[in-house]
Amino acid sequence: MELLSAHASFGGEQRFCRHPSREIGLPMRFSIYLPPAALGGTGAKVPLVVYLAGLTCTEETFPAKAGAQRFAAELGLAILCPDTSPRGAGVPGEADDWDFGVGAGFFLDATREPWQRHWRMESYLLEELLPLAGEAFPVDAGRVGLLGHSMGGHGALTLALRHPGRFRSVSALAPICAPSEVPWGVKAFSGYLGEDRAAWSRHDASALIAACAAPPFPGGILVDQGLADRFLAGQLRPERLEEACAKAGQPLRLRRHAGYDHSYYFVATFVADHLRHHAGSLA
Amino acid sequence: MELLSAHASFGGEQRFCRHPSREIGLPMRFSIYLPPAALGGTGAKVPLVVYLAGLTCTEETFPAKAGAQRFAAELGLAILCPDTSPRGAGVPGEADDWDFGVGAGFFLDATREPWQRHWRMESYLLEELLPLAGEAFPVDAGRVGLLGHSMGGHGALTLALRHPGRFRSVSALAPICAPSEVPWGVKAFSGYLGEDRAAWSRHDASALIAACAAPPFPGGILVDQGLADRFLAGQLRPERLEEACAKAGQPLRLRRHAGYDHSYYFVATFVADHLRHHAGSLA
């Protein structure tokens, strides 16, 4: 693992790293914020929030734009941000679309040619990056929460639901709530998973929750959604998540905010509440 | 004036605008954050902090990366960010260097060919953008503070000193404190002003303060500087400002921070203190 850069930030450190990934078969970048509590030299391990970013983003988007370090420092949380897809795989057409391929990994393992060799973001995160973070940094791999925005909100919800016990808390900002039913999700699932709709349901937050016999996160899921978000009706559909949670008895705090759009100005406004939500479960 | 985009942010609004500039002779972009207090429909005018950005930056850098809106909202401050130079002038070689020409206007009026037609950032700010902001937005043109980073810190200090009475408060993050003596400043002053060293002194914060008979900002100047900033010794030289302030009896709170670099991770860490500094003088 290579440390590309490190920046002092709110008494802690914002780091950018690169490592050769076994699961992806290519070098991958990630960022990690370490709060002052992790750097005190006491050997103490801090809880970790994993942030999954949206379409076109990288491991740098959240640290540069969300203003979350202030609160991570106060709350004693580390924040790990993976990239949003493999890069440099050389798959023909991989960068032709902004909503598929490069920058659009959807946090799943592709099963279809030509994507299944490198597009393994789920295994990468669960089997490689999280264990690596637990070894390389003073973070407690037993206290991990998942947070994401847009495509990354889909990733946070689905990974938390698909891997019971791995994540203690989950929340999302403007997530794609029912990918099987919207253009972004249909395009991604068709391309990465093929036409088997049962496979799609296993990566669809609303379908996964609706199928739960008991609420998977009794402490509640926090979701924020702007009402001036131009993707709200066509791509995000939080009402589908709301219906699924009601059916499963899963507590959901879905906050709808008049005037807010899909940008990082929205993310920055509400991210402190998300970190507090996670800190409460990870303490 | 054209509104390019607007984003809800901490109960206020982050706007991006373009207007044809008389002083520059080209279209110019700027951004403005309006806090909730300015949008209440009460007709109340809020104080304004003008933020001047550094080399290569635009009107978007500060709103996207500094996380200042949270505190501007709490303190009831608007924040106006101009661009850092004319763009699209077509001067030969204008974009060849990252530290001269495009993105590097140094917040002065050039007097030398071929720059003096468009590179008029001082007159643009003082005679055009600030009056425009006072007319177009609910901001109080009589309560304005100046804040800047790096080249913009030079701009904030020099403009505040060159225009007594126009700005009630001034502060800077990692400013170029003695441009006449460092490579960035020598290159900019030679190109924009020619070889007349007396003209340089009139745009050099340390020289301007050293020449003051009485302290121009009795309420104090706040400057933050990271000690891991790779430009500290070669380009910034806060000790020169310190010496000049001591000579003039100008109160200076110069804070040196171990470990901090020149990036927006440094800016974001300390910007809240700067907004509080201005709010105290602009109330």
Contacts between the chains, C-beta under 8 A, distances in Angstrom:
chain1	res1	chain2	res2	distance
A	7	B	261	5.7
A	7	B	263	5.2
A	7	B	265	3.9
A	7	B	266	7.3
A	8	B	226	7.1
A	8	B	228	6.8
A	8	B	257	7.5
A	8	B	259	4.1
A	8	B	260	4.5
A	8	B	261	6.7
A	8	B	265	6.8
A	8	B	266	7.0
A	8	B	269	7.4
A	9	B	265	4.2
A	9	B	266	7.8
A	9	B	268	7.0
A	9	B	269	5.8
A	10	B	268	7.8
A	10	B	269	5.1
A	11	B	269	7.9
A	14	B	265	5.3
A	63	B	265	7.8
A	64	B	64	7.4
A	64	B	65	5.6
A	64	B	264	7.1
A	65	B	64	5.6
A	65	B	65	6.5
A	67	B	67	3.0
A	67	B	70	6.9
A	67	B	268	6.4
A	69	B	265	7.4
A	69	B	268	7.1
A	69	B	269	7.8
A	70	B	67	6.9
A	70	B	268	7.5
A	70	B	269	7.9
A	226	B	8	7.1
A	228	B	8	6.8
A	257	B	8	7.5
A	259	B	8	4.1
A	260	B	8	4.5
A	261	B	7	5.7
A	261	B	8	6.7
A	263	B	7	5.3
A	264	B	64	7.1
A	265	B	7	3.9
A	265	B	8	6.8
A	265	B	9	4.2
A	265	B	14	5.3
A	265	B	63	7.8
A	265	B	69	7.4
A	266	B	7	7.3
A	266	B	8	7.0
A	266	B	9	7.8
A	268	B	9	7.0
A	268	B	10	7.8
A	268	B	67	6.4
A	268	B	69	7.1
A	268	B	70	7.5
A	269	B	8	7.4
A	269	B	9	5.8
A	269	B	10	5.2
A	269	B	11	7.9
A	269	B	69	7.8
A	269	B	70	7.9
